[in-house]
């Protein structure tokens, strides 16, 4: 079982009221590190009902297990995040130097795959 994690998603796709292009630009994954620019976003009410989580920098990733039906994938920055039906997650990045993104794929009868991505190379715009 191979776990595929990427950031190659349509920038015009709407995720909770913001497009991916509204959230980030030139984001790539290379050897356990995520690079690119996370834009500063205000009033992201579709992301959370908690006002403290409605502003900041947000990372969009896509995770899947090609050719394996029924695999379970979890994504975690600080807390686990639920993927949408297409395997896309929006993650709020509060401190790129201390946070990592962990993606785990599992299915009975297969070896569990875990990938950890460091965020220190991201540029995070401010207000």
Backbone as XML, in Angstrom:
<?xml version="1.0"?>
<chain id="A" units="angstrom">
  <residue number="1" name="UNK">
    <atom name="N" x="0.864" y="-1.175" z="0.000"/>
    <atom name="CA" x="0.000" y="0.000" z="0.000"/>
    <atom name="C" x="0.898" y="1.221" z="0.000"/>
  </residue>
  <residue number="2" name="UNK">
    <atom name="N" x="0.679" y="2.116" z="-0.947"/>
    <atom name="CA" x="1.455" y="3.350" z="-1.020"/>
    <atom name="C" x="0.575" y="4.549" z="-0.719"/>
  </residue>
  <residue number="3" name="UNK">
    <atom name="N" x="1.013" y="5.392" z="0.163"/>
    <atom name="CA" x="0.286" y="6.597" z="0.536"/>
    <atom name="C" x="0.781" y="7.751" z="-0.316"/>
  </residue>
  <residue number="4" name="UNK">
    <atom name="N" x="-0.138" y="8.449" z="-0.946"/>
    <atom name="CA" x="0.205" y="9.604" z="-1.773"/>
    <atom name="C" x="-0.290" y="10.862" z="-1.072"/>
  </residue>
  <residue number="5" name="UNK">
    <atom name="N" x="0.621" y="11.787" z="-0.827"/>
    <atom name="CA" x="0.264" y="13.065" z="-0.218"/>
    <atom name="C" x="0.809" y="14.149" z="-1.127"/>
  </residue>
  <residue number="6" name="UNK">
    <atom name="N" x="-0.061" y="15.073" z="-1.536"/>
    <atom name="CA" x="0.397" y="16.153" z="-2.394"/>
    <atom name="C" x="-0.406" y="17.412" z="-2.139"/>
  </residue>
  <residue number="7" name="UNK">
    <atom name="N" x="-0.015" y="18.452" z="-2.783"/>
    <atom name="CA" x="-0.714" y="19.737" z="-2.677"/>
    <atom name="C" x="-1.197" y="20.175" z="-4.048"/>
  </residue>
  <residue number="8" name="UNK">
    <atom name="N" x="-1.154" y="19.261" z="-5.009"/>
    <atom name="CA" x="-1.563" y="19.567" z="-6.375"/>
    <atom name="C" x="-3.076" y="19.484" z="-6.504"/>
  </residue>
  <residue number="9" name="UNK">
    <atom name="N" x="-3.745" y="20.524" z="-6.072"/>
    <atom name="CA" x="-5.202" y="20.584" z="-6.137"/>
    <atom name="C" x="-5.605" y="21.842" z="-6.898"/>
  </residue>
  <residue number="10" name="UNK">
    <atom name="N" x="-6.754" y="21.810" z="-7.502"/>
    <atom name="CA" x="-7.253" y="22.928" z="-8.310"/>
    <atom name="C" x="-7.364" y="24.187" z="-7.450"/>
  </residue>
  <residue number="11" name="UNK">
    <atom name="N" x="-6.630" y="25.271" z="-7.781"/>
    <atom name="CA" x="-6.656" y="26.481" z="-6.950"/>
    <atom name="C" x="-8.011" y="27.182" z="-6.935"/>
  </residue>
  <residue number="12" name="UNK">
    <atom name="N" x="-8.902" y="26.826" z="-7.857"/>
    <atom name="CA" x="-10.227" y="27.454" z="-7.861"/>
    <atom name="C" x="-11.239" y="26.662" z="-7.042"/>
  </residue>
  <residue number="13" name="UNK">
    <atom name="N" x="-10.829" y="25.506" z="-6.512"/>
    <atom name="CA" x="-11.752" y="24.688" z="-5.730"/>
    <atom name="C" x="-12.114" y="25.385" z="-4.425"/>
  </residue>
  <residue number="14" name="UNK">
    <atom name="N" x="-13.400" y="25.399" z="-4.101"/>
    <atom name="CA" x="-13.906" y="26.036" z="-2.895"/>
    <atom name="C" x="-13.822" y="25.065" z="-1.722"/>
  </residue>
  <residue number="15" name="UNK">
    <atom name="N" x="-13.218" y="25.530" z="-0.641"/>
    <atom name="CA" x="-13.135" y="24.744" z="0.585"/>
    <atom name="C" x="-13.655" y="25.595" z="1.734"/>
  </residue>
  <residue number="16" name="UNK">
    <atom name="N" x="-14.884" y="25.371" z="2.111"/>
    <atom name="CA" x="-15.500" y="26.078" z="3.238"/>
    <atom name="C" x="-15.615" y="27.577" z="3.004"/>
  </residue>
  <residue number="17" name="UNK">
    <atom name="N" x="-15.811" y="27.987" z="1.764"/>
    <atom name="CA" x="-16.026" y="29.404" z="1.473"/>
    <atom name="C" x="-14.808" y="30.169" z="1.002"/>
  </residue>
  <residue number="18" name="UNK">
    <atom name="N" x="-13.669" y="29.536" z="0.909"/>
    <atom name="CA" x="-12.453" y="30.152" z="0.357"/>
    <atom name="C" x="-11.910" y="29.200" z="-0.706"/>
  </residue>
  <residue number="19" name="UNK">
    <atom name="N" x="-11.300" y="29.754" z="-1.754"/>
    <atom name="CA" x="-10.670" y="28.885" z="-2.736"/>
    <atom name="C" x="-9.267" y="28.525" z="-2.252"/>
  </residue>
  <residue number="20" name="UNK">
    <atom name="N" x="-8.733" y="27.462" z="-2.809"/>
    <atom name="CA" x="-7.375" y="27.069" z="-2.459"/>
    <atom name="C" x="-6.405" y="28.189" z="-2.808"/>
  </residue>
  <residue number="21" name="UNK">
    <atom name="N" x="-6.663" y="28.879" z="-3.918"/>
    <atom name="CA" x="-5.833" y="30.029" z="-4.301"/>
    <atom name="C" x="-5.909" y="31.175" z="-3.304"/>
  </residue>
  <residue number="22" name="UNK">
    <atom name="N" x="-7.021" y="31.294" z="-2.575"/>
    <atom name="CA" x="-7.135" y="32.305" z="-1.519"/>
    <atom name="C" x="-6.238" y="31.964" z="-0.331"/>
  </residue>
  <residue number="23" name="UNK">
    <atom name="N" x="-5.946" y="30.664" z="-0.164"/>
    <atom name="CA" x="-5.246" y="30.190" z="1.025"/>
    <atom name="C" x="-3.743" y="30.033" z="0.840"/>
  </residue>
  <residue number="24" name="UNK">
    <atom name="N" x="-3.306" y="29.635" z="-0.354"/>
    <atom name="CA" x="-1.885" y="29.325" z="-0.529"/>
    <atom name="C" x="-1.453" y="29.513" z="-1.979"/>
  </residue>
  <residue number="25" name="UNK">
    <atom name="N" x="-0.126" y="29.605" z="-2.177"/>
    <atom name="CA" x="0.423" y="29.673" z="-3.535"/>
    <atom name="C" x="1.775" y="28.976" z="-3.578"/>
  </residue>
  <residue number="26" name="UNK">
    <atom name="N" x="2.049" y="28.364" z="-4.716"/>
    <atom name="CA" x="3.338" y="27.701" z="-4.976"/>
    <atom name="C" x="3.731" y="26.696" z="-3.900"/>
  </residue>
  <residue number="27" name="UNK">
    <atom name="N" x="2.775" y="25.988" z="-3.338"/>
    <atom name="CA" x="3.061" y="25.022" z="-2.284"/>
    <atom name="C" x="3.435" y="23.683" z="-2.915"/>
  </residue>
  <residue number="28" name="UNK">
    <atom name="N" x="4.555" y="23.126" z="-2.443"/>
    <atom name="CA" x="5.041" y="21.831" z="-2.926"/>
    <atom name="C" x="5.496" y="20.975" z="-1.748"/>
  </residue>
  <residue number="29" name="UNK">
    <atom name="N" x="5.558" y="19.673" z="-1.991"/>
    <atom name="CA" x="6.091" y="18.743" z="-1.002"/>
    <atom name="C" x="7.335" y="18.115" z="-1.600"/>
  </residue>
  <residue number="30" name="UNK">
    <atom name="N" x="8.427" y="18.128" z="-0.823"/>
    <atom name="CA" x="9.672" y="17.549" z="-1.295"/>
    <atom name="C" x="10.422" y="16.934" z="-0.124"/>
  </residue>
  <residue number="31" name="UNK">
    <atom name="N" x="10.565" y="15.622" z="-0.139"/>
    <atom name="CA" x="11.362" y="14.900" z="0.864"/>
    <atom name="C" x="11.015" y="15.252" z="2.300"/>
  </residue>
  <residue number="32" name="UNK">
    <atom name="N" x="9.777" y="15.170" z="2.654"/>
    <atom name="CA" x="9.381" y="15.391" z="4.030"/>
    <atom name="C" x="9.257" y="16.836" z="4.452"/>
  </residue>
  <residue number="33" name="UNK">
    <atom name="N" x="9.305" y="17.750" z="3.499"/>
    <atom name="CA" x="9.178" y="19.167" z="3.810"/>
    <atom name="C" x="8.141" y="19.794" z="2.889"/>
  </residue>
  <residue number="34" name="UNK">
    <atom name="N" x="7.318" y="20.665" z="3.442"/>
    <atom name="CA" x="6.334" y="21.391" z="2.653"/>
    <atom name="C" x="6.822" y="22.828" z="2.519"/>
  </residue>
  <residue number="35" name="UNK">
    <atom name="N" x="6.878" y="23.300" z="1.272"/>
    <atom name="CA" x="7.382" y="24.643" z="0.981"/>
    <atom name="C" x="6.330" y="25.427" z="0.217"/>
  </residue>
  <residue number="36" name="UNK">
    <atom name="N" x="6.454" y="26.737" z="0.196"/>
    <atom name="CA" x="5.537" y="27.608" z="-0.519"/>
    <atom name="C" x="5.062" y="28.729" z="0.381"/>
  </residue>
  <residue number="37" name="UNK">
    <atom name="N" x="3.978" y="29.387" z="-0.026"/>
    <atom name="CA" x="3.458" y="30.532" z="0.715"/>
    <atom name="C" x="2.037" y="30.275" z="1.179"/>
  </residue>
  <residue number="38" name="UNK">
    <atom name="N" x="1.808" y="30.485" z="2.464"/>
    <atom name="CA" x="0.462" y="30.457" z="3.022"/>
    <atom name="C" x="0.019" y="31.900" z="3.198"/>
  </residue>
  <residue number="39" name="UNK">
    <atom name="N" x="-1.073" y="32.244" z="2.541"/>
    <atom name="CA" x="-1.589" y="33.609" z="2.614"/>
    <atom name="C" x="-2.298" y="33.820" z="3.949"/>
  </residue>
  <residue number="40" name="UNK">
    <atom name="N" x="-2.306" y="35.060" z="4.406"/>
    <atom name="CA" x="-3.056" y="35.379" z="5.621"/>
    <atom name="C" x="-4.518" y="35.567" z="5.235"/>
  </residue>
  <residue number="41" name="UNK">
    <atom name="N" x="-5.402" y="34.891" z="5.962"/>
    <atom name="CA" x="-6.835" y="34.926" z="5.673"/>
    <atom name="C" x="-7.589" y="35.424" z="6.899"/>
  </residue>
  <residue number="42" name="UNK">
    <atom name="N" x="-8.525" y="36.338" z="6.677"/>
    <atom name="CA" x="-9.427" y="36.831" z="7.728"/>
    <atom name="C" x="-10.816" y="36.266" z="7.498"/>
  </residue>
  <residue number="43" name="UNK">
    <atom name="N" x="-11.592" y="36.155" z="8.544"/>
    <atom name="CA" x="-13.023" y="35.852" z="8.450"/>
    <atom name="C" x="-13.300" y="34.536" z="7.719"/>
  </residue>
  <residue number="44" name="UNK">
    <atom name="N" x="-12.548" y="33.492" z="8.056"/>
    <atom name="CA" x="-12.730" y="32.167" z="7.441"/>
    <atom name="C" x="-13.747" y="31.389" z="8.284"/>
  </residue>
  <residue number="45" name="UNK">
    <atom name="N" x="-14.983" y="31.877" z="8.270"/>
    <atom name="CA" x="-16.045" y="31.312" z="9.111"/>
    <atom name="C" x="-16.428" y="29.896" z="8.705"/>
  </residue>
  <residue number="46" name="UNK">
    <atom name="N" x="-16.201" y="29.525" z="7.457"/>
    <atom name="CA" x="-16.508" y="28.166" z="7.018"/>
    <atom name="C" x="-15.543" y="27.138" z="7.587"/>
  </residue>
  <residue number="47" name="UNK">
    <atom name="N" x="-14.356" y="27.573" z="7.990"/>
    <atom name="CA" x="-13.366" y="26.669" z="8.566"/>
    <atom name="C" x="-13.741" y="26.275" z="9.990"/>
  </residue>
  <residue number="48" name="UNK">
    <atom name="N" x="-14.203" y="27.252" z="10.772"/>
    <atom name="CA" x="-14.518" y="26.984" z="12.178"/>
    <atom name="C" x="-15.550" y="27.982" z="12.683"/>
  </residue>
  <residue number="49" name="UNK">
    <atom name="N" x="-16.357" y="27.545" z="13.624"/>
    <atom name="CA" x="-17.302" y="28.456" z="14.267"/>
    <atom name="C" x="-16.629" y="29.221" z="15.406"/>
  </residue>
  <residue number="50" name="UNK">
    <atom name="N" x="-15.407" y="28.835" z="15.768"/>
    <atom name="CA" x="-14.639" y="29.497" z="16.818"/>
    <atom name="C" x="-13.925" y="30.711" z="16.221"/>
  </residue>
  <residue number="51" name="UNK">
    <atom name="N" x="-14.279" y="31.941" z="16.628"/>
    <atom name="CA" x="-13.651" y="33.142" z="16.069"/>
    <atom name="C" x="-12.126" y="33.134" z="16.167"/>
  </residue>
  <residue number="52" name="UNK">
    <atom name="N" x="-11.564" y="32.490" z="17.169"/>
    <atom name="CA" x="-10.109" y="32.442" z="17.327"/>
    <atom name="C" x="-9.438" y="31.637" z="16.216"/>
  </residue>
  <residue number="53" name="UNK">
    <atom name="N" x="-10.191" y="30.778" z="15.521"/>
    <atom name="CA" x="-9.634" y="29.933" z="14.458"/>
    <atom name="C" x="-10.016" y="30.413" z="13.060"/>
  </residue>
  <residue number="54" name="UNK">
    <atom name="N" x="-10.633" y="31.589" z="12.963"/>
    <atom name="CA" x="-11.134" y="32.080" z="11.672"/>
    <atom name="C" x="-10.172" y="33.013" z="10.952"/>
  </residue>
  <residue number="55" name="UNK">
    <atom name="N" x="-9.010" y="33.251" z="11.513"/>
    <atom name="CA" x="-7.985" y="34.081" z="10.870"/>
    <atom name="C" x="-6.645" y="33.397" z="11.021"/>
  </residue>
  <residue number="56" name="UNK">
    <atom name="N" x="-5.787" y="33.582" z="10.018"/>
    <atom name="CA" x="-4.451" y="33.001" z="10.097"/>
    <atom name="C" x="-4.027" y="32.417" z="8.775"/>
  </residue>
  <residue number="57" name="UNK">
    <atom name="N" x="-3.130" y="31.423" z="8.853"/>
    <atom name="CA" x="-2.578" y="30.761" z="7.679"/>
    <atom name="C" x="-3.122" y="29.330" z="7.621"/>
  </residue>
  <residue number="58" name="UNK">
    <atom name="N" x="-3.491" y="28.899" z="6.410"/>
    <atom name="CA" x="-4.118" y="27.591" z="6.233"/>
    <atom name="C" x="-3.424" y="26.831" z="5.107"/>
  </residue>
  <residue number="59" name="UNK">
    <atom name="N" x="-3.155" y="25.560" z="5.351"/>
    <atom name="CA" x="-2.502" y="24.690" z="4.379"/>
    <atom name="C" x="-3.512" y="23.675" z="3.876"/>
  </residue>
  <residue number="60" name="UNK">
    <atom name="N" x="-3.538" y="23.465" z="2.565"/>
    <atom name="CA" x="-4.420" y="22.473" z="1.951"/>
    <atom name="C" x="-3.552" y="21.331" z="1.436"/>
  </residue>
  <residue number="61" name="UNK">
    <atom name="N" x="-3.886" y="20.098" z="1.838"/>
    <atom name="CA" x="-3.184" y="18.937" z="1.309"/>
    <atom name="C" x="-4.189" y="17.912" z="0.820"/>
  </residue>
  <residue number="62" name="UNK">
    <atom name="N" x="-3.720" y="17.039" z="-0.052"/>
    <atom name="CA" x="-4.533" y="15.965" z="-0.608"/>
    <atom name="C" x="-3.830" y="14.654" z="-0.282"/>
  </residue>
  <residue number="63" name="UNK">
    <atom name="N" x="-4.538" y="13.735" z="0.363"/>
    <atom name="CA" x="-3.956" y="12.440" z="0.732"/>
    <atom name="C" x="-4.847" y="11.319" z="0.209"/>
  </residue>
  <residue number="64" name="UNK">
    <atom name="N" x="-4.210" y="10.298" z="-0.357"/>
    <atom name="CA" x="-4.964" y="9.161" z="-0.864"/>
    <atom name="C" x="-4.079" y="7.920" z="-0.893"/>
  </residue>
  <residue number="65" name="UNK">
    <atom name="N" x="-4.723" y="6.783" z="-1.012"/>
    <atom name="CA" x="-4.035" y="5.527" z="-1.205"/>
    <atom name="C" x="-4.520" y="4.983" z="-2.542"/>
  </residue>
  <residue number="66" name="UNK">
    <atom name="N" x="-3.745" y="5.221" z="-3.601"/>
    <atom name="CA" x="-4.184" y="4.782" z="-4.930"/>
    <atom name="C" x="-4.360" y="3.263" z="-4.994"/>
  </residue>
  <residue number="67" name="UNK">
    <atom name="N" x="-5.403" y="2.839" z="-5.658"/>
    <atom name="CA" x="-5.674" y="1.423" z="-5.927"/>
    <atom name="C" x="-5.978" y="0.589" z="-4.682"/>
  </residue>
  <residue number="68" name="UNK">
    <atom name="N" x="-6.350" y="1.230" z="-3.579"/>
    <atom name="CA" x="-6.732" y="0.484" z="-2.375"/>
    <atom name="C" x="-8.066" y="1.033" z="-1.888"/>
  </residue>
  <residue number="69" name="UNK">
    <atom name="N" x="-9.123" y="0.268" z="-2.118"/>
    <atom name="CA" x="-10.458" y="0.680" z="-1.667"/>
    <atom name="C" x="-10.578" y="0.525" z="-0.159"/>
  </residue>
  <residue number="70" name="UNK">
    <atom name="N" x="-11.211" y="1.487" z="0.481"/>
    <atom name="CA" x="-11.536" y="1.375" z="1.901"/>
    <atom name="C" x="-10.396" y="1.662" z="2.856"/>
  </residue>
  <residue number="71" name="UNK">
    <atom name="N" x="-9.288" y="2.225" z="2.376"/>
    <atom name="CA" x="-8.199" y="2.585" z="3.283"/>
    <atom name="C" x="-8.637" y="3.757" z="4.151"/>
  </residue>
  <residue number="72" name="UNK">
    <atom name="N" x="-8.187" y="3.766" z="5.379"/>
    <atom name="CA" x="-8.468" y="4.859" z="6.303"/>
    <atom name="C" x="-7.256" y="5.780" z="6.338"/>
  </residue>
  <residue number="73" name="UNK">
    <atom name="N" x="-7.506" y="7.069" z="6.132"/>
    <atom name="CA" x="-6.420" y="8.044" z="6.151"/>
    <atom name="C" x="-6.732" y="9.086" z="7.219"/>
  </residue>
  <residue number="74" name="UNK">
    <atom name="N" x="-5.751" y="9.374" z="8.060"/>
    <atom name="CA" x="-5.917" y="10.455" z="9.033"/>
    <atom name="C" x="-4.796" y="11.466" z="8.835"/>
  </residue>
  <residue number="75" name="UNK">
    <atom name="N" x="-5.124" y="12.714" z="9.064"/>
    <atom name="CA" x="-4.163" y="13.805" z="8.950"/>
    <atom name="C" x="-4.185" y="14.543" z="10.279"/>
  </residue>
  <residue number="76" name="UNK">
    <atom name="N" x="-3.003" y="14.900" z="10.760"/>
    <atom name="CA" x="-2.935" y="15.565" z="12.058"/>
    <atom name="C" x="-1.886" y="16.663" z="12.021"/>
  </residue>
  <residue number="77" name="UNK">
    <atom name="N" x="-2.252" y="17.839" z="12.508"/>
    <atom name="CA" x="-1.272" y="18.890" z="12.787"/>
    <atom name="C" x="-1.164" y="18.934" z="14.300"/>
  </residue>
  <residue number="78" name="UNK">
    <atom name="N" x="-2.116" y="19.543" z="14.947"/>
    <atom name="CA" x="-2.182" y="19.515" z="16.403"/>
    <atom name="C" x="-3.247" y="18.520" z="16.829"/>
  </residue>
  <residue number="79" name="UNK">
    <atom name="N" x="-4.366" y="18.575" z="16.129"/>
    <atom name="CA" x="-5.467" y="17.647" z="16.375"/>
    <atom name="C" x="-5.785" y="16.934" z="15.065"/>
  </residue>
  <residue number="80" name="UNK">
    <atom name="N" x="-6.339" y="15.728" z="15.134"/>
    <atom name="CA" x="-6.712" y="15.043" z="13.892"/>
    <atom name="C" x="-7.722" y="15.858" z="13.088"/>
  </residue>
  <residue number="81" name="UNK">
    <atom name="N" x="-7.616" y="15.782" z="11.770"/>
    <atom name="CA" x="-8.484" y="16.509" z="10.854"/>
    <atom name="C" x="-9.180" y="15.501" z="9.955"/>
  </residue>
  <residue number="82" name="UNK">
    <atom name="N" x="-10.454" y="15.727" z="9.691"/>
    <atom name="CA" x="-11.210" y="14.845" z="8.819"/>
    <atom name="C" x="-11.019" y="15.275" z="7.373"/>
  </residue>
  <residue number="83" name="UNK">
    <atom name="N" x="-10.712" y="14.308" z="6.513"/>
    <atom name="CA" x="-10.586" y="14.579" z="5.088"/>
    <atom name="C" x="-11.961" y="14.627" z="4.463"/>
  </residue>
  <residue number="84" name="UNK">
    <atom name="N" x="-12.124" y="15.435" z="3.408"/>
    <atom name="CA" x="-13.392" y="15.411" z="2.694"/>
    <atom name="C" x="-13.419" y="14.174" z="1.793"/>
  </residue>
  <residue number="85" name="UNK">
    <atom name="N" x="-14.476" y="13.987" z="1.046"/>
    <atom name="CA" x="-14.643" y="12.793" z="0.227"/>
    <atom name="C" x="-13.548" y="12.646" z="-0.827"/>
  </residue>
  <residue number="86" name="UNK">
    <atom name="N" x="-12.920" y="13.751" z="-1.212"/>
    <atom name="CA" x="-11.846" y="13.713" z="-2.204"/>
    <atom name="C" x="-10.467" y="13.555" z="-1.570"/>
  </residue>
  <residue number="87" name="UNK">
    <atom name="N" x="-10.407" y="13.396" z="-0.255"/>
    <atom name="CA" x="-9.121" y="13.249" z="0.424"/>
    <atom name="C" x="-8.395" y="14.550" z="0.663"/>
  </residue>
  <residue number="88" name="UNK">
    <atom name="N" x="-9.135" y="15.660" z="0.711"/>
    <atom name="CA" x="-8.528" y="16.981" z="0.889"/>
    <atom name="C" x="-8.775" y="17.464" z="2.319"/>
  </residue>
  <residue number="89" name="UNK">
    <atom name="N" x="-7.740" y="18.025" z="2.916"/>
    <atom name="CA" x="-7.856" y="18.577" z="4.270"/>
    <atom name="C" x="-7.332" y="20.006" z="4.284"/>
  </residue>
  <residue number="90" name="UNK">
    <atom name="N" x="-7.972" y="20.855" z="5.085"/>
    <atom name="CA" x="-7.498" y="22.216" z="5.336"/>
    <atom name="C" x="-6.970" y="22.231" z="6.763"/>
  </residue>
  <residue number="91" name="UNK">
    <atom name="N" x="-5.737" y="22.680" z="6.922"/>
    <atom name="CA" x="-5.078" y="22.673" z="8.219"/>
    <atom name="C" x="-4.690" y="24.092" z="8.602"/>
  </residue>
  <residue number="92" name="UNK">
    <atom name="N" x="-5.011" y="24.500" z="9.809"/>
    <atom name="CA" x="-4.607" y="25.834" z="10.282"/>
    <atom name="C" x="-3.196" y="25.718" z="10.851"/>
  </residue>
  <residue number="93" name="UNK">
    <atom name="N" x="-2.306" y="26.551" z="10.341"/>
    <atom name="CA" x="-0.907" y="26.525" z="10.759"/>
    <atom name="C" x="-0.649" y="27.740" z="11.641"/>
  </residue>
  <residue number="94" name="UNK">
    <atom name="N" x="-0.437" y="27.493" z="12.925"/>
    <atom name="CA" x="-0.221" y="28.574" z="13.877"/>
    <atom name="C" x="1.265" y="28.865" z="14.092"/>
  </residue>
  <residue number="95" name="UNK">
    <atom name="N" x="2.103" y="27.816" z="14.038"/>
    <atom name="CA" x="3.538" y="27.991" z="14.244"/>
    <atom name="C" x="4.282" y="26.983" z="13.371"/>
  </residue>
  <residue number="96" name="UNK">
    <atom name="N" x="4.684" y="27.424" z="12.203"/>
    <atom name="CA" x="5.302" y="26.539" z="11.220"/>
    <atom name="C" x="6.584" y="25.884" z="11.724"/>
  </residue>
  <residue number="97" name="UNK">
    <atom name="N" x="7.249" y="26.497" z="12.684"/>
    <atom name="CA" x="8.514" y="25.951" z="13.173"/>
    <atom name="C" x="8.338" y="24.854" z="14.213"/>
  </residue>
  <residue number="98" name="UNK">
    <atom name="N" x="7.194" y="24.822" z="14.873"/>
    <atom name="CA" x="6.993" y="23.779" z="15.882"/>
    <atom name="C" x="5.961" y="22.733" z="15.446"/>
  </residue>
  <residue number="99" name="UNK">
    <atom name="N" x="5.209" y="23.006" z="14.386"/>
    <atom name="CA" x="4.201" y="22.059" z="13.929"/>
    <atom name="C" x="4.745" y="21.175" z="12.808"/>
  </residue>
  <residue number="100" name="UNK">
    <atom name="N" x="4.235" y="19.975" z="12.737"/>
    <atom name="CA" x="4.469" y="19.081" z="11.614"/>
    <atom name="C" x="3.107" y="18.558" z="11.178"/>
  </residue>
  <residue number="101" name="UNK">
    <atom name="N" x="3.041" y="18.066" z="9.950"/>
    <atom name="CA" x="1.831" y="17.422" z="9.454"/>
    <atom name="C" x="2.114" y="15.927" z="9.406"/>
  </residue>
  <residue number="102" name="UNK">
    <atom name="N" x="1.292" y="15.137" z="10.077"/>
    <atom name="CA" x="1.436" y="13.687" z="10.080"/>
    <atom name="C" x="0.245" y="13.084" z="9.359"/>
  </residue>
  <residue number="103" name="UNK">
    <atom name="N" x="0.531" y="12.219" z="8.368"/>
    <atom name="CA" x="-0.507" y="11.551" z="7.604"/>
    <atom name="C" x="-0.310" y="10.048" z="7.789"/>
  </residue>
  <residue number="104" name="UNK">
    <atom name="N" x="-1.389" y="9.356" z="8.173"/>
    <atom name="CA" x="-1.336" y="7.916" z="8.410"/>
    <atom name="C" x="-2.405" y="7.238" z="7.559"/>
  </residue>
  <residue number="105" name="UNK">
    <atom name="N" x="-1.995" y="6.192" z="6.841"/>
    <atom name="CA" x="-2.941" y="5.396" z="6.054"/>
    <atom name="C" x="-2.901" y="3.970" z="6.565"/>
  </residue>
  <residue number="106" name="UNK">
    <atom name="N" x="-4.097" y="3.382" z="6.737"/>
    <atom name="CA" x="-4.144" y="2.009" z="7.228"/>
    <atom name="C" x="-5.321" y="1.260" z="6.620"/>
  </residue>
  <residue number="107" name="UNK">
    <atom name="N" x="-5.168" y="-0.039" z="6.550"/>
    <atom name="CA" x="-6.230" y="-0.935" z="6.124"/>
    <atom name="C" x="-5.862" y="-2.328" z="6.606"/>
  </residue>
  <residue number="108" name="UNK">
    <atom name="N" x="-6.851" y="-3.036" z="7.090"/>
    <atom name="CA" x="-6.607" y="-4.391" z="7.566"/>
    <atom name="C" x="-5.972" y="-5.217" z="6.454"/>
  </residue>
  <residue number="109" name="UNK">
    <atom name="N" x="-4.924" y="-5.953" z="6.805"/>
    <atom name="CA" x="-4.225" y="-6.784" z="5.830"/>
    <atom name="C" x="-3.092" y="-6.073" z="5.123"/>
  </residue>
  <residue number="110" name="UNK">
    <atom name="N" x="-2.907" y="-4.775" z="5.380"/>
    <atom name="CA" x="-1.837" y="-3.993" z="4.773"/>
    <atom name="C" x="-0.980" y="-3.386" z="5.875"/>
  </residue>
  <residue number="111" name="UNK">
    <atom name="N" x="0.248" y="-3.073" z="5.529"/>
    <atom name="CA" x="1.122" y="-2.384" z="6.462"/>
    <atom name="C" x="0.690" y="-0.922" z="6.579"/>
  </residue>
  <residue number="112" name="UNK">
    <atom name="N" x="0.627" y="-0.405" z="7.800"/>
    <atom name="CA" x="0.286" y="1.001" z="8.021"/>
    <atom name="C" x="1.426" y="1.883" z="7.528"/>
  </residue>
  <residue number="113" name="UNK">
    <atom name="N" x="1.068" y="2.967" z="6.845"/>
    <atom name="CA" x="2.057" y="3.893" z="6.310"/>
    <atom name="C" x="1.901" y="5.233" z="7.028"/>
  </residue>
  <residue number="114" name="UNK">
    <atom name="N" x="3.004" y="5.778" z="7.520"/>
    <atom name="CA" x="3.000" y="7.078" z="8.187"/>
    <atom name="C" x="4.019" y="7.985" z="7.506"/>
  </residue>
  <residue number="115" name="UNK">
    <atom name="N" x="3.604" y="9.207" z="7.209"/>
    <atom name="CA" x="4.505" y="10.211" z="6.646"/>
    <atom name="C" x="4.417" y="11.471" z="7.501"/>
  </residue>
  <residue number="116" name="UNK">
    <atom name="N" x="5.570" y="12.054" z="7.805"/>
    <atom name="CA" x="5.642" y="13.279" z="8.598"/>
    <atom name="C" x="6.294" y="14.356" z="7.735"/>
  </residue>
  <residue number="117" name="UNK">
    <atom name="N" x="5.650" y="15.529" z="7.698"/>
    <atom name="CA" x="6.138" y="16.643" z="6.887"/>
    <atom name="C" x="6.444" y="17.831" z="7.781"/>
  </residue>
  <residue number="118" name="UNK">
    <atom name="N" x="7.638" y="18.420" z="7.591"/>
    <atom name="CA" x="8.052" y="19.597" z="8.344"/>
    <atom name="C" x="7.601" y="20.852" z="7.606"/>
  </residue>
  <residue number="119" name="UNK">
    <atom name="N" x="7.296" y="21.904" z="8.352"/>
    <atom name="CA" x="6.702" y="23.110" z="7.782"/>
    <atom name="C" x="7.611" y="24.336" z="7.866"/>
  </residue>
  <residue number="120" name="UNK">
    <atom name="N" x="8.814" y="24.186" z="8.388"/>
    <atom name="CA" x="9.702" y="25.330" z="8.600"/>
    <atom name="C" x="10.040" y="26.104" z="7.344"/>
  </residue>
  <residue number="121" name="UNK">
    <atom name="N" x="9.939" y="25.481" z="6.161"/>
    <atom name="CA" x="10.280" y="26.171" z="4.915"/>
    <atom name="C" x="9.104" y="26.957" z="4.323"/>
  </residue>
  <residue number="122" name="UNK">
    <atom name="N" x="7.944" y="26.878" z="4.949"/>
    <atom name="CA" x="6.788" y="27.664" z="4.470"/>
    <atom name="C" x="6.977" y="29.143" z="4.771"/>
  </residue>
  <residue number="123" name="UNK">
    <atom name="N" x="6.528" y="29.973" z="3.850"/>
    <atom name="CA" x="6.448" y="31.412" z="4.119"/>
    <atom name="C" x="5.013" y="31.682" z="4.541"/>
  </residue>
  <residue number="124" name="UNK">
    <atom name="N" x="4.834" y="32.290" z="5.673"/>
    <atom name="CA" x="3.488" y="32.589" z="6.189"/>
    <atom name="C" x="3.291" y="34.098" z="6.199"/>
  </residue>
  <residue number="125" name="UNK">
    <atom name="N" x="2.379" y="34.574" z="5.351"/>
    <atom name="CA" x="2.086" y="35.997" z="5.318"/>
    <atom name="C" x="1.406" y="36.404" z="6.620"/>
  </residue>
  <residue number="126" name="UNK">
    <atom name="N" x="1.560" y="37.660" z="6.980"/>
    <atom name="CA" x="0.921" y="38.179" z="8.185"/>
    <atom name="C" x="-0.123" y="39.212" z="7.766"/>
  </residue>
  <residue number="127" name="UNK">
    <atom name="N" x="-0.909" y="39.630" z="8.729"/>
    <atom name="CA" x="-1.985" y="40.596" z="8.468"/>
    <atom name="C" x="-1.485" y="41.696" z="7.594"/>
  </residue>
</chain>
